[in-house]
Amino acid sequence: MAMNFGIAYNTGFYGSDPDNLIAVARHAEECGFESFYVSEHIVLYPGARQGRFEFPPGLAVADPLECLSFVAAATERIVLGTGVLLLPYHHPVVLAKRLATIDVLSKGRMRLLTIGLGVLPGEAQAIGVDFAARGRVADEAIDVLRLLWAGDETGVSFAGEFFSFTDICSFPKPHQIRTLPVHVGGSSRAAARRAGLRGDGYFPGGALTVQQRTEQLELMRSAARAAGRDADALEYTRWGSIDMSVADVAEHAAQGVTRLVVGFGAVGVAEQLEALSDFAARHGLAR
């Protein structure tokens, strides 16, 4: 597979100014970037921590799907992605309609949905989700999403541990495909296994050793093969940086990476646009 490049726009760090958001998305599209990703936190609280990083409780992380809908209306080609959407904290019946609607309105660009479980117990508690059960919730939600997208006018039914319904119809459908791709994010072996069993790709986190990445990639592939799925068809996305060299990208490609999603440390929009142009020129992205 050829290498694709995406941009990560963190509204918590870069802000939610609509002019800046659109300027970056449009320039990324003009420079030849494939995709535009936004992240999610539904709520934060004092002391919320991921590893050594403590989230400022006032960090204004905007809703990712609202942002992507806004970006879709101002662009023409760039593919829309989440990195990540906290799936256990969304009811899949509602989410299926929201995602399909964005895909229809963007003419088929809501194609890089990446889901995660969330790492903040207080966030799960605020939503009313059992933090310890969120993996099982996510597995079931993926199945529900695909069932609803693929269903027709006769309706579909589901009876699970967390979700159940009988003979329901969910429209609109995704644009010109049966179901939307679902990529799995996360740095655990469970995430790698989930990607192999249920995902269309794997997007691991950044805090992994080379050996751990190799082991998890093989775990994804072996889980897919054991389930009778085509392991070679699964995409492998990784985080990158805006200053990556050609050699850096080649090294990732040799490891089987099919997409690099890069972010930038520069906060100002002018610096962000310049960084995008420099990256595109350095790596020969087509305009």
Buried (B, 14 or more C-beta within 10 A) or exposed (E): EEBBBBBBBBBBBBBBEEEBBBBBBBBBBBBBBBBBBBBBBBBBEEEBEEEEEEBEEEEEBBBBBEBBBBBBEBBEEBBBBBBBBBBBBBEBBEBBBBBBBBBBBBEBBBBBBBBBBBBBEBBBEBBEBEBEBBBBBBBBBBBBBBBBBBBEEEEBEBEBEBBEBEEEEBBEBBBEEEBBBBBBBBBBBBBBBBBBBBBBBBBBBEEBEEEBBEBBBEBBBBBBEEEEBEBEEBBBBBBBEBEBEEEBBEEBBEEBBBBBBBBBEBEEBEEBBBBBBEBBEBBEBEE
